Amino acid sequence: MILLAVLFLCFFSSYSASVKGHTTGLSLNNERLYKLTYSTEVFLDGGKGKLQDSVGYRISSDVDVVLLWRNPDGDDDQLIQVTITAVNVENVNQQRGEKSIFKGKNTAKIIGKDNLEALQRPMLLHLVRGKVKEFYSYENEPVGIENLKRGLASLFQMQLSSGATNEVDISGDCKVTYQAQQDKVVKIKALDTCKIERSGFTTVNQVLGVSSKATSVTTYKIEDSFVTAVFAEETRAFSLNFLKTIAGKIVSKQNLELKTTEAGPRLVPGKQVAGVIKALDSKYTAIPIVGQVLPKTCKGCPSLAEHWQSIRKHLEPDNLSKAEAVSSFLAFIQHLRTAKREEILQILKAEKKEVLPQLVDAVTSAQTPDALEAILDFLDFKSDSSIVLQERFLYACGFASHPDEELLRALLSKFKGSFASNDIRETVMIIIGALVRKLCQNDGCKLKAVVEAKKLILGGLEKPEKKEDTMMYLLALKNALLPEGIPLLLKYAEAGEGPVSHLATTVLQRYDVSFITDEVKKTLNRIYHQNRKVHEKTVRTAAAAVILKNNPSYMDVKNILLSIGELPKEMNKYMLTFVRDILNFEMPSSKMIRRVLKEMVAHNYDRFSKSGSSSTYTGYIERSPHAASTYSLDILYSGSGILRRSNLNVFQYIGKADLHGSQVVIEAQGLESLIAATPDEGEENLDSYAGMSAILFDVQLRPVTFFSGYSDLMSKMLSASGDPVSVVKGLILLIDHSQDIQLQSGLKANMEIQGGLAIDISGSMEFSLWYRESKTRVKNRVAVVITSDVTVDSSFVKAGLESRAETEAGLEFISTVQFSQYPFLVCMQMDRAEAPFRKFETKYERLSTGRGYVSRRRKESLVAGCELPLHQENSEMCNVVFPPQPESASSGGWF
């Protein structure tokens, strides 16, 4: 025991720095060889799993450390040699037993003979005041092997005093904090501050984004004033904000401990470290200690054309409502991101008409320079033979998860050219607005293309070249939401004609509450109370909605309430239900409204007993402690019982973030003459019109017209088939997160999370003079798939966790009005179809030679269909039922 204690004291006094003798970092004694053991291990699981259920691996070895040189002018300037020997690779899960992928294989076969030789070549560390100034290794060693060496070398970097500083190690340039105690020194690395070049991107909207947490703690154990061991643990955890069951966790550990000490080589003489290294071996070269990118390899992977042919049948029009179509879409996007322009263009040119729109969706969603070049070369905006493809391309641009300036520049260039279809020209400008907003949200407001686009939108509203372009620029502004556009919106809202005034007012509804100033509300009050001119009731109710939902003042609320009773009949009822909806749903302005309602002049039976069929209602689709999904429906009728506007919205909230999932607005006007009814005030000279407008995932789409003008109305009534008109149909990449992670152990982690959906939103409006009945129908059908793929790679062995969640759902709203008598009869119905929910999880370990272990799990449940309430008199939330389903699992095995 005495001999052992002496050996330990000898080693620790030389291997590390004494807290009393040194105030900087580790220091080794002359002419000693230090024998240590080292291991790095990684665990990968779904976030809340037990350690024994994880996949991963452990790399262990012996480590020899010697001091080669010390600066004669200072003890804190040293050159040490670190040599890895006796390498072993094994499972972290000891329960694997016979299923272990390493069973029966020696280290050379697992790692590879050349890799093993490179790993066991000595490396040199130049330590100055405890920090690694230079890292020396041999040239042209495999990147994965060099990174493992960097992971070990970074453990030798430390200081013995408390304090915060910046250090450069394998993780990059990071902020670290040291906490010195009597028996240990703890180093906490702020991984979110590390500056390191790695590829990656994420979705801007936090509802569709990913939450992650990264921690790194390294403990230097101290006994008798000397460092005796190093324990490091790094944790990377993530979860999808929208669906918390899509989650993962990586735990990486490093242990470095002394075993014994022996006599070592004499110090190499010299005053400069460069001369010493050259004398040792001229093949040594200084390389960055920061981890380098591990090249991606794919042995036996299919070509892009082969991959397309294998999934093509899933993307045929008849199969788009199935989850399998979305899974194929997401997988093909990943392949497209590694493809060249020529490969992509070749597939586009060879594809047939019926599947080409889905291929355009995928190519555009890839969001790479090669994909953008290919699709722009393929599409001809001067031709009217590919209008459907042009529209699909533009909408995919609008839904882009991480657009860049080049995409916006391309659309600006197209807008300056000529078009075969004016609808496509309008769509280009509307999508330009969507890209401006997304780039500004990502701190790109000062980019040249963004500045040019903003000038184009605002200039188009200030001095439109053609009067009919005003609506187009307003729709672009509805996407861009530029604060400097608010004065223009107020001008058009107050002085514009009916449709223009209404659109300008609805654009204001999308702005954040901070932009709805007293000056804005002053103008909106003039519109609602018709102080300067008579406005249509659609405009007045939209103005009231902006006021009441954006911190209204006491007098704002009081004047609106006092107006109820003096309004047109259906508008009276609409405003009453709107106020009640704010109160019932406890919206922010409900407190102010309750204050005003304490006055009898505002709150009395005469005012609150007005009859009518118009209504407003907000309810929950789903609600949990951290998230909520809401829907709202408001319907405004004319005094003769004909629909003027129906507005169906779906919002998703997570914490303080929100996403306008969808909005479908059906508008009609000028139809009173068909039933010999009297139009309401301000609406006597309106042209016959009906159309539909939609917002999808915060992107305003180009409105669709059912009919415009009396002759068009009669023509379509006589030839009407009752078939719905599609507003948007296609495949959308909704969630897109990619992240390369350099673990401090030297291993490389990668996280890919994608979410896509196949969507079909359609609407119809039927009008029967014979039955004196009108019917509107809005149908939403979606198939949603979310995939997650997390891997930890060492170049010779990989562990992975793949997750997939999928569902197919539908939501349908039907409104029927019989206006043969007054009060007219109204029937409203919104049904949510039964929806299956499936979750798959696959864990695997795989050698670069192909041998692997895999474990699969599957879970299924059913969300029951139901009818959602649309009236305040029937506001019970529809029950969500998840019948228990057996979980199927296949135990791990060979593949």
Phi, psi and omega in degrees: 000320179295318179298318179297319179296320179296317179300316181297317180296320179297315182294310187292330178289338181258320183291318184237175182269139174285138178298326181279320188276332182231146180245007184250277184214205183292146178216133182254153178275159180288149169057039176231144174248125185252123180263119181234162170248144183223141173214144171231134182222152182225138179239138181226124181209180185279010175115313182239011182285164177280155183301324182288347177267359183283161166252159181158193181201165180233133174246118182236158182194170166265154180226128175255131181233130176224150173272120182265327185205145174227136180297124180301337184268357180187133182292338185273012177240104189226155172238120181240152178249131180239126182234127178267131178223169174050056183283141177220143178236132183209172177286148170277338180264102184289348180281356183295322175057235183294342182273002180298133180288346182266352185297130178080009180240134176276169186299321181299324179286326180289308185277326187104137185302313182293320178297318181295318178299317179295320181295328185267001173286139182296149173239155182243140177238125174264107182260128175233116182055039175084356182249147180283110178278319178219147177240123185245134176212183179274151181291152171062027172282151179303139184302317180300323179288316178301321180294323176298321177295319179298322179298319177290316182300325183295337179291339181279358182262117180195170172224155187262359180248154179289152177149169179249142181202178173252135178231147174252119176218201184300332181281348183115200177269107190234152171278131179230152178234128178257136176236104183270127176234179185295321185248005179194162171236127181252126177251121179251119182259125178278093187296334180287350178263353186294128177261109181210139181283114177215144178285155177161162178197167178209166178285137184293314184289126185292336177299322181262006184270187183239132173265135181223155178220130182231131178227150177215120180230125176241126182248124176259110183282135183237129174230130181054043175074012180230148178287128183246338182199160179231128177235123180236140177221128178239133180236133175235114180238145179214158172205149177281127183301321185286328183218099188294343179286345172273097187210164179199161181213131176245127175240121180242127183237147174227136177230131177227117185223147177282142173246314181200174178222146182224173174293139184236183182289160178285157178295144175277124181290153178150152180264334181245136183294327181298318179293324179296315181295319179296323179291328180290306181193116184293348180282347177292140177222146178283127178231157181298142174279345177293135181303141180256160184288127177279120182300144178273131178235150179216100181275129177073016180286146179290157174288169179300317180295319179295318179298316181299316180296329181286336183249352188307318183296331180288341184257013173290149187309321183289344183256003188290342180276002182260148181298330181298328178295318181291320178300317179294321178300313181294318180295322181290326176300317179300321179289321179300329182290347177252002186269157177268160182306315184296320179297315183294315182297324180297318179292319179300316183290334184270347188280154180274166189300317189288334182257348184302319178302321179291324177294321177297319176304313183292314182298317180293322182290343179297327174057045173243158179302320180294318180295319180295316178299317182297313184289326178290325176292328185282319185276139177241104184286351177270358181251140179266007181274349182232035183297321179299318180292321179298317180294318179296320176299314183293318179293324176297325174297317180296326180271005184308133184285326180215068183295153177243175183297328182297321178296315179296319179298322179296318180290323176298320178296318179296321183297330180283347180270195181256157184228147174281336183232128176292330176300319179292320177301315179297320181296321177303313181294320179298318180288329173303318177299319179295320180292323178302315182296316182294320179291322177294322177296337180256031177062035180246022185294338183263004176296146184303315182295324179292316178300318179296318180294318178299318179296322180294315181294310183292322178295324178295332178274327179289314181221077181294135178293322178233139183301324182289347178281348183302314180299321180299313181291327176295320177294323176296319178292330177296332175275317185287326180052050180284127178302325182289353178271353183298316177302323178293321178297319179296321179298313181289326181295321185272324187252349185284167175289169187317295183299320180293315179299317181294316180296317179300321179291320179290332175297319179298332179297336184274348182285151176295153184303331182294339181268348180271081184281176178299325179294320178296313181294332177296316177294317181294325176296321178296323179293311183297316183273002176055049182290330184247329179203163178280134180240154174295154183291337175296323179289316183296317180291325177295320178296317178298322180297319178296316181297310188287342182257007183226069176050061180293150175280171179301315183287329175303310183292316184298316182294324178292317179296321180292337180285338181293127187113335178257000184268167171305152191308306183289331177290324174305309183296320180299312182294324177298312181291329178296315179295316180298323180295320177298318180291314183294325183269001178054048176289161185307324183279359182297328180295317179293321179297319179298324178298314182293324183292351176288343177275128181296331182294332180266328186243096178212167185298319183301321184282322188262015179245016182293138182266167179154174183250345179296150184203162175221135180210138176235135180214175180262134168275318179206149183214133177217171182302330184251353184208162177207144172243127182237155172230152176218145178224124171234137183230128180240126180252159170280169181296341181267001176095005180268138180300132172257319180201133167237138188225110181249121182238147172229126179239149173239130180239134173224112185060234179266358181269149178220157178223125176280092186298313178199153172216128175235117181245125173249126182237146176215151179202162173065029182257000184297328183296337181292333182241017177058040179260162180268125179294158177286166181302134178084358184235024185288331187246026182281138175287151177294131183200146169210140181197177183223140178232148184220145167244133180228119180050052176071010180244121176285128179262167178290130180298154179246135180259128174281310175202156180216116182097154185296317182294321178294320178301309183296322179298316184282333176293320182287331182253011186295136178255349183081001180289140179289154176260128182284129176269314176209138179212131178160189179252132185235131171273109189260317180245130185210103182227124178226133184211125170265130184238128174267109176284147184289348176283348182106348178281156180251129177248150179222137181233121178234119178232121178232145175224130181224165177211148169261125187230146176217106176251122180225160180210157179211156176224119180249141183224121182241115175287327182296312181267359183048059185216142173235146181221131174243145183220131174235126184236127176245126174231130180221149166237126186240136175224132175238127180240148177224133180224112180242128181229154171232120191236138175246002184089337177242346174213142183226140172242144184214157176227116178248131178233147176214132175237140183212152177204160174230125187219166178209149178222127183229133178240130180230130177234124180239132181233127173252115186248033178285344178209167177238135003289139183284158183267134182233132174235121179240139183214133174229120185243136171255122184287157175300137186229122174282147176233125182235139179231130180237142177221131179231127174245142181210159170229137185213133174277157178295341178282349176114340182289140184206167176235141180218144176227132184236145175224151181218137179226140179227145174212171184228123174270116185293145175286158180197168175259124183275138181292145181233002181233152178291340179282345182224072190253022176291131180291138182290140185287136176255118186247129176243088179299138179297134179238143178294141177269127179258141181215143173248130182291159183301149178196184182280151172217000000 
